[in-house]
Amino acid sequence: MSGVHDFSCARLNGKDESLEAYKGKVLLIVNTASKCGFTPQFEGLEKLFKDLKDKGLVILGFPCNQFGKQDPGSNDEIGEFCQINYGVSFPMFSKIDVNGPEADPLYKYLKAVKPGILGTEKIKWNFTKFLIGKDGEVVRRYAPLDKPESIRKDIEALL
């Protein structure tokens, strides 16, 4: 694999979508959860998306239930929660694993290309973020504590 555009992932509705559709866009890929202390970051992510989508930003949300079982709902329930509580309009994908033997291939790739602190590839918690350039290359990895607004300048530099 030469970049994220080589992957296909299932949307919340179960339909596969090639990430090639996002060529030429700056992507922020985030593993999300509906019942996490970081869940309010949906608000900041949606604001970033609305502010910068016309300049070429797309945020891709990937629900995950691996951390404290904080996203136990079905894909439909997750989509409804995100829409009702945070007005999420950026693309959301089917619930996946980001760690372990069943980790989604996209996340295996992201972790290998941009490991975390001390070279660990493991995702430590919900709302880990990966910034992807227009060419599909992984530019940077952000910790769950990094709020969406704190990475705005990095995103704008790529737009």
Secondary structure as UniProt FT lines:
FT   HELIX           4..6
FT   STRAND          8..11
FT   TURN            12..13
FT   STRAND          16..18
FT   HELIX           19..22
FT   TURN            23..24
FT   STRAND          26..32
FT   TURN            37..40
FT   HELIX           41..52
FT   HELIX           53..55
FT   STRAND          57..63
FT   TURN            68..69
FT   HELIX           75..86
FT   STRAND          92..93
FT   TURN            101..102
FT   HELIX           105..113
FT   HELIX           117..119
FT   TURN            126..127
FT   STRAND          129..132
FT   TURN            134..135
FT   STRAND          138..142
FT   TURN            144..145
FT   HELIX           148..151
FT   HELIX           152..158
//
